[in-house]
Amino acid sequence: MLRWLYSATSYSIILSTFLSISSAQNPEWLIYNTTNSGLPNNEVRSFAIDSIGIKWVGTWYGLASYDGTSWIVYDTSNSGLPDYSIMSLAIDTSGNKWIGTYVGGLVCYDGTSWLVYDTSNSGLPDNIVLSIAVDRNEDKWIGTGSGLAYLSGNNWTVYNTSNSSLPSNIILSIKIDSDGKKWVGTDGGGLASFDGTYWRIYNTANSGLPDNSILSIALDTNGNKWIGTAGGLAYLNGNNWIIYNNSNSGLPGNPISSVAIDGNGRKWIGIWGSGLASFDGANWTVYSESNSELPIDLVKLIEINGNGNKWIGTWSGIAIYNDGGVILGVDDSKINDIEANYFHLNQNYPNPFNPITTIQYELPQRSDVQLTIYDLLGRKVTILVSKTQDAGYKSVPWNATNGKGQPVSAGVYFFQIRVGDYLQTKKMVLLK
């Protein structure tokens, strides 16, 4: 039986962030992370903006809201959240927050109480909720690890590969167009459209789609689809396809984790492992950690608010960018002081490497440490360290093998260290 859980009013943690004019060289950027804000974790997985402009940020270790002055953090200890890892967010016209978790199911938060849906008390087919969309009837479309769920009132319908034309049960992205048609991005099965009766499937075999893993979908003002795949960006206009990738355009990489379109029609594209790109239909501009204040090239999501600010969720916090505008920033000296109290992570050496490299870091005190290797698509390759370590200088080799001891292919990889709730990630290149 569904039940309402806890009251957020009594348990919310309110954290205030005091901002000053940035001393950084570029005033168009503002960075929020665990050292300078109330963000509970730097690994940003989901993001939504409500009707009064409050930002809702889903991280790997909790949910946060930010009204421009104060942060409120929600986790399993102070709210009705059944899981602290927030994978997806959507907000309906009543202001209810729909929250998809990694293993705890779906949550509805109305600002006071929490309602949890999971496989034991509802028609939800899986407790892994990867994507959520709300249609014009206020019905919810929920992408899970075991199919697409439709919630209308208290009634559930589940679509999967066994009872529909859905090509894969892992639903990574959902977008609803002005006609009410659902565009569903799957992992490995391509793109599906569904009008409530008929399905149409697009994949690499029957269309111009460059890859069957659909990470993001955006719609422009003409109803055209901009589709982020693991193999590049696809533009669908009617039945006509145009493909952009790192060999025929200004894209610096191919795994397109997110796409957003601003009020001028410019496309803002998150490239996993290669930063951020903007495209006005003719010209490309690339922003990376090497040529801008983007904190890391691992970009998970992009949202654009009414002021034209780009909110960029990364694995090193949130970056806000306003091209041509001025944003209040954080005092850099304060950030450096706080980071010095945590640890120092060096770039691996050698880099590029083949077949062995060494990762070095220094702990200021005895800490719980996890050092993990990820591939370019964000999939875990292996865990090098997972234990409590004493303070001091550490050196950890990696021999380019996965968790089973098998050699991995050449390419871009990321090493991520987690010390308590603090997170830092760096990029490295394996040559063969």
C-alpha positions, -999 to 999 in steps of 0.1 A, spaced: 0 0 0 13 34 -9 20 57 20 31 92 27 65 95 43 79 121 67 76 159 66 104 178 48 97 209 68 111 195 101 140 177 87 155 198 59 191 209 62 194 245 51 228 256 39 234 292 29 260 301 3 275 336 4 287 347 -30 311 375 -40 321 388 -73 344 362 -89 381 370 -91 383 344 -119 394 356 -153 361 349 -170 331 363 -152 307 344 -175 312 312 -155 301 302 -120 310 268 -104 292 251 -76 307 221 -58 309 205 -24 335 229 -12 318 262 -20 280 254 -18 254 232 -2 258 206 -30 259 172 -13 280 155 -39 299 166 -70 286 138 -93 255 154 -108 231 130 -124 199 150 -129 185 185 -128 152 204 -131 140 240 -127 105 246 -112 80 273 -121 94 298 -95 130 292 -106 142 269 -79 169 245 -91 166 208 -81 198 189 -84 200 151 -82 234 138 -72 249 104 -65 246 112 -27 214 131 -23 189 157 -37 194 194 -33 173 225 -40 187 260 -45 167 292 -46 196 315 -54 205 320 -18 201 289 2 206 252 -3 183 225 11 197 189 10 175 158 12 188 123 17 177 90 32 184 103 68 163 134 67 135 128 42 113 102 26 138 94 -1 143 56 -2 177 59 -19 203 86 -20 213 82 -56 191 104 -78 191 94 -115 162 115 -129 140 144 -121 108 159 -136 83 186 -123 46 186 -131 25 217 -135 13 214 -99 49 217 -87 52 181 -76 88 168 -80 91 133 -95 123 117 -85 139 86 -100 163 68 -78 190 42 -86 175 13 -65 147 28 -45 120 33 -72 100 65 -80 93 93 -55 67 121 -56 75 151 -34 48 178 -31 69 201 -9 57 186 23 53 148 20 69 120 1 52 93 -18 72 63 -28 64 39 -57 84 7 -60 80 -28 -74 64 -40 -41 36 -14 -39 29 -3 -74 30 -13 -111 66 0 -114 85 -28 -133 119 -19 -118 133 1 -90 160 16 -112 143 48 -127 165 63 -154 142 89 -170 109 106 -164 87 128 -186 53 144 -178 28 147 -207 1 174 -213 -24 154 -193 -1 154 -163 5 116 -168 39 103 -161 61 83 -184 89 65 -165 119 49 -181 133 20 -160 158 -8 -164 129 -32 -172 107 -12 -196 86 19 -200 59 26 -173 29 48 -178 12 62 -147 -22 79 -152 -38 87 -118 -33 54 -99 -33 32 -130 -2 17 -144 6 4 -179 40 -12 -186 55 -15 -221 85 -39 -226 100 -60 -253 76 -88 -246 43 -70 -249 51 -41 -273 74 -31 -301 98 -15 -277 133 -26 -289 150 -26 -255 139 -26 -219 165 -1 -207 150 34 -212 177 61 -210 157 91 -223 121 103 -229 108 134 -247 72 143 -256 65 164 -286 37 190 -292 15 163 -307 18 142 -276 40 116 -292 65 100 -270 101 97 -282 119 70 -262 157 65 -262 169 30 -254 202 14 -245 212 -7 -275 178 -8 -292 177 26 -309 149 52 -308 112 45 -306 82 68 -312 48 60 -297 16 78 -304 -5 58 -279 -13 31 -305 15 26 -329 52 23 -324 79 32 -349 115 21 -344 146 38 -357 180 20 -355 213 18 -373 199 -8 -397 168 11 -409 176 48 -405 204 73 -403 208 68 -366 246 65 -360 243 43 -328 216 24 -310 223 38 -276 202 70 -272 215 91 -243 194 123 -249 167 138 -270 158 175 -276 131 191 -298 135 224 -315 107 250 -322 100 233 -355 95 199 -339 127 185 -353 146 160 -332 182 164 -320 193 130 -307 224 124 -287 238 89 -292 269 71 -282 281 75 -318 274 112 -324 246 137 -328 217 130 -351 192 155 -365 159 142 -377 137 164 -398 107 144 -410 124 114 -427 157 132 -433 188 126 -412 219 146 -407 247 131 -386 274 152 -368 304 135 -352 340 142 -345 351 135 -380 327 156 -400 319 186 -377 333 206 -348 322 181 -322 352 171 -301 339 136 -293 310 113 -301 292 102 -269 265 129 -267 252 128 -231 229 158 -234 214 183 -258 196 216 -250 184 244 -273 184 280 -262 160 308 -271 180 317 -302 179 282 -315 215 274 -307 222 239 -297 242 232 -265 257 197 -265 273 178 -237 300 154 -249 309 128 -224 347 130 -219 351 160 -243 333 189 -226 306 211 -241 299 224 -276 275 250 -290 263 249 -326 243 278 -343 237 258 -375 270 269 -391 296 274 -365 308 253 -336 324 265 -303 339 240 -279 344 245 -242 366 222 -222 385 221 -190 416 231 -209 402 263 -226 374 274 -202 363 272 -166 344 240 -172 355 220 -142 358 187 -160 350 173 -195 326 147 -181 293 166 -189 262 147 -179 234 172 -185 225 207 -197 194 228 -188 188 264 -199 168 288 -177 147 318 -186 177 341 -184 196 320 -209 220 307 -183 233 272 -191 233 249 -161 258 222 -168 259 191 -146 293 174 -145 311 148 -124 328 177 -106 298 198 -97 276 223 -116 289 249 -140 267 278 -149 276 296 -182 261 328 -197 278 336 -230 281 374 -230 265 378 -195 280 384 -161 274 359 -133 282 363 -96 310 339 -87 327 323 -58 359 337 -43 387 315 -58 409 318 -27 383 303 -5 379 274 -28 416 267 -28 417 269 10 389 244 14 403 220 -12 437 220 5 420 206 36 409 175 16 435 159 -6 456 164 -37 451 142 -67 479 142 -93 476 136 -130 485 100 -138 520 94 -151 528 86 -178 499 99 -198 493 88 -225 504 53 -214 509 17 -226 503 -5 -208 509 7 -172 504 41 -155 506 53 -120 480 74 -101 493 94 -71 474 112 -44 480 126 -9 456 123 21 457 149 49 443 124 74 431 88 77 402 85 53 379 61 35 391 60 -1 377 46 -33 397 49 -66 377 38 -96 384 36 -134 356 45 -159 355 42 -196 344 70 -220 307 61 -216 309 63 -178 309 25 -173 329 12 -144 360 -7 -156 376 -16 -123 381 -5 -87 417 0 -77 413 11 -41 384 6 -17 395 8 19 405 30 48 439 45 43 462 64 67 473 100 59 502 104 35 513 100 -1 499 71 -21 509 56 -54 486 32 -72 495 15 -106 469 5 -132 479 -21 -158 450 -14 -183 429 -43 -172 392 -45 -160 379 -60 -128 382 -95 -143 419 -90 -152 412 -87 -189 430 -61 -210 409 -32 -220 410 -15 -254 428 17 -263 410 50 -257 401 76 -231 395 66 -195 388 84 -163 401 78 -128 379 90 -100 388 92 -63 362 95 -36 374 105 -1 343 105 22 318 127 3 345 145 -17 350 135 -53 376 143 -80 380 129 -115 408 132 -141 412 120 -177 439 97 -191 446 81 -225 456 44 -231 475 38 -263 480 4 -280 
